[in-house]
Amino acid sequence: MTQLTDSRPTEPPRVFRVLDWVLDRSVVLGYSRIGHAVRRRWWDDDVPAGMLKGRHVLITGATSGIGLAAAAALGRLGAVVHVLGHDRDHLERSLERLRVEVPDGDYVSEVCDISDLEDVRRFGHDLAQRVTDLHALVHNAGTMARERTETAEGHEVTVATHVLGPFLLTHLLHEPLAHGDGGRVVFTSSGGMYAAALRDDDPDYGEDGYSGPKAYARTKRMQVVLAETLAERLAGDRIVVHSMHPGWVDTRGVSRYLTVFRAATLPFMRSPDQGADTLVWLVASPRGAQQSGSFWHDRRPRPTSYGRARQQTPTQVARLWEYCTEATRDSKGSP
């Protein structure tokens, strides 16, 4: 893998840094299209066309919303984009749309249910044989359940989709990610994770009073913590790991599960393209190879907690890692 040319932006003026801080803390302004419009005035130059020519990128949950927008953008940059979805018919319709929107794009259809660990093993082993040099793995697949549902392996479906499946797939694709100068792993998290503490004592949400939105926030917190831990553990292989949140984006999941929230914020919501911007930038920009383990929004690293209530202890982090390791072992005790 040829290393991307490094490019460090000039430090933005102090007035922008102050404004950026205000936008971030206000939430409503920072997460909306307003924050995107203001911040882009001081962004780095966009990645030039062809920057990812021939590089392989895998995006899970890429058949709609942010994932589909990211697939289109990365295709325009020349990447070979592996578009992963769990429904073959829906996947093929999305591929047709991408090929119309990006006629010169190079797209590969991949079928896998990220919540099904056995299916993840099948797919991960298969892709590692077909793609020996993987530039980036984007964990974008997401779900929100109305009631508590378990997978075939007995895991709550949200944690299986957002945490266990990505954990296992990252492990299975370690070798192609570590090839050459190392690859990148990006988790699409959510600003909603600020409302949740790390629950290492009940990761599968087996307690009474299940809430789909709360399960979503809890697993998005897990993703951010997991990205930090993976960044430390994979640094020796020059694999960079990031998490990011897209702000408030009008996606199919929001319209289906958060109808009241969508009705109140729709005029200010970002488009999927705007929501995908930081994700694409982390995959394609030279700066995406820096500051591994950071949590990003609008092309800048952000705090992962506000106040001591949301901070996790080293013991909690270790327990999360142990849970992921044990939960993703197969019947023979191997990942």
MIMARVEX-332395 format. One line per field, with one value per residue (C-alpha): residue in one letter; x, y, z. Coordinates in steps of 0.1 Angstrom, whole numbers, padded with zeros to 4 digits, m for minus. Example, Ala and Ser with C-alpha at 12.3 -4.5 7.8 and 13.67 -1.06 7.14 Angstrom:
// residues 2
residuo: [A_S]
px: [0123_0137]
py: [m0045_m0011]
pz: [0078_0071]
//
This chain:
// residues 335
residuo: [M_T_Q_L_T_D_S_R_P_T_E_P_P_R_V_F_R_V_L_D_W_V_L_D_R_S_V_V_L_G_Y_S_R_I_G_H_A_V_R_R_R_W_W_D_D_D_V_P_A_G_M_L_K_G_R_H_V_L_I_T_G_A_T_S_G_I_G_L_A_A_A_A_A_L_G_R_L_G_A_V_V_H_V_L_G_H_D_R_D_H_L_E_R_S_L_E_R_L_R_V_E_V_P_D_G_D_Y_V_S_E_V_C_D_I_S_D_L_E_D_V_R_R_F_G_H_D_L_A_Q_R_V_T_D_L_H_A_L_V_H_N_A_G_T_M_A_R_E_R_T_E_T_A_E_G_H_E_V_T_V_A_T_H_V_L_G_P_F_L_L_T_H_L_L_H_E_P_L_A_H_G_D_G_G_R_V_V_F_T_S_S_G_G_M_Y_A_A_A_L_R_D_D_D_P_D_Y_G_E_D_G_Y_S_G_P_K_A_Y_A_R_T_K_R_M_Q_V_V_L_A_E_T_L_A_E_R_L_A_G_D_R_I_V_V_H_S_M_H_P_G_W_V_D_T_R_G_V_S_R_Y_L_T_V_F_R_A_A_T_L_P_F_M_R_S_P_D_Q_G_A_D_T_L_V_W_L_V_A_S_P_R_G_A_Q_Q_S_G_S_F_W_H_D_R_R_P_R_P_T_S_Y_G_R_A_R_Q_Q_T_P_T_Q_V_A_R_L_W_E_Y_C_T_E_A_T_R_D_S_K_G_S_P]
px: [0000_0014_0012_m0010_0008_0007_m0009_m0013_m0038_m0030_m0045_m0079_m0083_m0092_m0126_m0134_m0122_m0144_m0174_m0167_m0167_m0200_m0216_m0204_m0218_m0251_m0258_m0288_m0267_m0236_m0254_m0277_m0270_m0261_m0230_m0220_m0224_m0204_m0175_m0169_m0156_m0124_m0120_m0090_m0092_m0114_m0096_m0087_m0103_m0085_m0069_m0081_m0076_m0075_m0077_m0103_m0128_m0155_m0186_m0212_m0248_m0241_m0275_m0291_m0286_m0251_m0235_m0249_m0238_m0203_m0201_m0209_m0183_m0156_m0164_m0159_m0124_m0115_m0118_m0130_m0160_m0173_m0209_m0222_m0258_m0278_m0307_m0295_m0324_m0321_m0283_m0286_m0311_m0286_m0257_m0278_m0284_m0247_m0237_m0261_m0250_m0212_m0208_m0171_m0173_m0160_m0185_m0186_m0217_m0212_m0239_m0236_m0257_m0234_m0256_m0251_m0216_m0215_m0223_m0196_m0170_m0180_m0178_m0146_m0127_m0139_m0131_m0096_m0089_m0101_m0087_m0052_m0047_m0077_m0073_m0104_m0131_m0161_m0185_m0217_m0244_m0270_m0303_m0328_m0353_m0387_m0385_m0356_m0347_m0320_m0298_m0293_m0262_m0283_m0271_m0294_m0296_m0284_m0252_m0246_m0250_m0231_m0204_m0199_m0202_m0178_m0154_m0152_m0150_m0121_m0103_m0109_m0097_m0067_m0042_m0054_m0058_m0022_m0008_0018_0015_m0016_m0053_m0080_m0111_m0139_m0170_m0201_m0212_m0237_m0239_m0265_m0238_m0232_m0264_m0252_m0226_m0206_m0226_m0200_m0222_m0251_m0237_m0266_m0292_m0309_m0324_m0361_m0375_m0358_m0358_m0347_m0333_m0314_m0300_m0289_m0271_m0255_m0240_m0228_m0209_m0194_m0183_m0164_m0147_m0140_m0124_m0101_m0090_m0085_m0064_m0040_m0039_m0035_m0010_0019_0005_0000_m0038_m0055_m0089_m0114_m0150_m0172_m0207_m0225_m0248_m0286_m0292_m0325_m0322_m0346_m0339_m0347_m0380_m0390_m0380_m0377_m0408_m0414_m0377_m0377_m0408_m0393_m0358_m0365_m0359_m0325_m0314_m0284_m0286_m0269_m0241_m0234_m0236_m0211_m0186_m0164_m0165_m0153_m0127_m0113_m0110_m0095_m0076_m0039_m0052_m0072_m0039_m0033_m0048_m0058_m0085_m0101_m0139_m0146_m0174_m0172_m0135_m0123_m0117_m0143_m0145_m0160_m0176_m0188_m0185_m0174_m0208_m0200_m0164_m0155_m0128_m0100_m0117_m0149_m0129_m0111_m0145_m0159_m0129_m0133_m0170_m0164_m0136_m0156_m0189_m0173_m0155_m0169_m0176_m0139_m0129_m0116_m0127]
py: [0000_0034_0059_0089_0122_0140_0174_0194_0222_0256_0262_0280_0314_0317_0331_0298_0277_0296_0294_0257_0252_0270_0250_0218_0225_0239_0205_0218_0242_0219_0187_0204_0215_0249_0235_0218_0250_0271_0247_0239_0274_0265_0229_0214_0212_0183_0152_0153_0130_0097_0099_0063_0049_0011_0010_m0014_0000_m0021_m0003_m0022_m0010_0007_0002_0035_0067_0076_0044_0048_0084_0074_0046_0071_0096_0070_0056_0091_0091_0060_0034_m0002_0000_m0032_m0025_m0047_m0054_m0083_m0083_m0093_m0077_m0044_m0046_m0051_m0021_0000_m0011_m0002_0033_0038_0027_0053_0080_0072_0056_0053_0038_0003_m0014_m0049_m0065_m0082_m0100_m0105_m0101_m0083_m0093_m0130_m0139_m0171_m0152_m0127_m0155_m0168_m0135_m0123_m0154_m0152_m0115_m0119_m0145_m0122_m0088_m0090_m0052_m0034_0003_0009_m0009_0012_m0001_0017_m0010_0001_m0009_0002_m0023_m0016_m0044_m0066_m0092_m0118_m0132_m0169_m0167_m0152_m0116_m0085_m0075_m0039_m0049_m0077_m0053_m0023_m0040_m0078_m0081_m0052_m0065_m0099_m0086_m0063_m0093_m0114_m0086_m0078_m0092_m0073_m0041_m0045_m0050_m0025_0008_m0002_0005_0024_0014_0038_0034_0054_0062_0088_0120_0101_0082_0112_0103_0068_0055_0023_m0006_m0034_m0050_m0057_m0054_m0075_m0053_m0081_m0059_m0050_m0019_m0023_0008_0007_0043_0036_0004_0023_0050_0024_0005_0037_0045_0010_0017_0048_0029_0000_0022_0037_0003_m0011_0020_0011_m0026_m0022_0006_m0018_m0029_0007_0003_0035_0034_0062_0067_0096_0109_0124_0149_0148_0131_0124_0086_0057_0047_0081_0083_0048_0048_0085_0100_0128_0138_0138_0160_0185_0187_0179_0215_0215_0179_0172_0153_0118_0134_0159_0132_0111_0138_0132_0094_0098_0124_0100_0072_0093_0122_0121_0133_0101_0084_0106_0108_0072_0065_0099_0106_0130_0153_0177_0169_0177_0154_0159_0150_0116_0127_0158_0156_0127_0109_0095_0086_0050_0034_0012_m0018_m0012_m0009_m0042_m0059_m0047_m0061_m0094_m0095_m0089_m0115_m0142_m0135_m0138_m0171_m0201_m0235_m0244_m0214_m0195_m0161]
pz: [0000_m0010_0018_0012_0010_0044_0045_0077_0076_0090_0124_0120_0135_0171_0163_0145_0174_0198_0174_0169_0207_0210_0182_0197_0232_0220_0203_0184_0163_0161_0151_0126_0090_0105_0122_0089_0069_0093_0100_0063_0058_0077_0066_0049_0011_0000_m0010_m0048_m0073_m0077_m0043_m0035_m0070_m0067_m0029_m0014_0011_0029_0042_0062_0062_0029_0012_0024_0042_0054_0042_0007_0005_0017_m0009_m0036_m0024_m0021_m0055_m0069_m0053_m0072_m0044_m0050_m0027_m0012_m0004_0024_0032_0047_0021_m0014_m0032_m0014_m0019_m0057_m0059_m0041_m0064_m0094_m0079_m0072_m0107_m0122_m0098_m0102_m0136_m0133_m0097_m0089_m0067_m0053_m0038_m0004_0015_0053_0084_0108_0138_0130_0142_0122_0091_0100_0103_0069_0052_0070_0061_0025_0020_0036_0008_m0019_m0007_0007_0010_0026_0029_0052_0071_0079_0106_0096_0099_0125_0140_0166_0180_0194_0219_0231_0205_0206_0178_0172_0195_0223_0221_0222_0185_0189_0207_0182_0153_0167_0188_0185_0147_0141_0168_0151_0116_0125_0140_0109_0085_0106_0081_0050_0071_0084_0049_0037_0055_0075_0070_0087_0108_0113_0135_0127_0162_0174_0195_0214_0231_0254_0272_0281_0304_0296_0310_0314_0340_0316_0280_0265_0282_0300_0327_0328_0312_0278_0256_0219_0220_0252_0238_0208_0229_0251_0222_0205_0238_0235_0200_0210_0239_0217_0190_0216_0228_0193_0184_0212_0204_0167_0167_0163_0130_0119_0118_0126_0143_0146_0157_0145_0147_0118_0136_0130_0097_0080_0076_0072_0108_0122_0102_0114_0151_0161_0145_0171_0171_0133_0132_0155_0139_0102_0090_0106_0098_0076_0044_0042_0022_0049_0075_0056_0051_0081_0076_0040_0050_0077_0051_0023_0038_0049_0083_0086_0094_0124_0160_0161_0188_0185_0183_0154_0143_0114_0107_0142_0173_0200_0237_0245_0277_0295_0332_0353_0351_0316_0320_0322_0344_0331_0348_0328_0296_0303_0310_0277_0259_0277_0270_0232_0231_0249_0230_0196_0201_0181_0195_0192_0213_0183_0168]
//
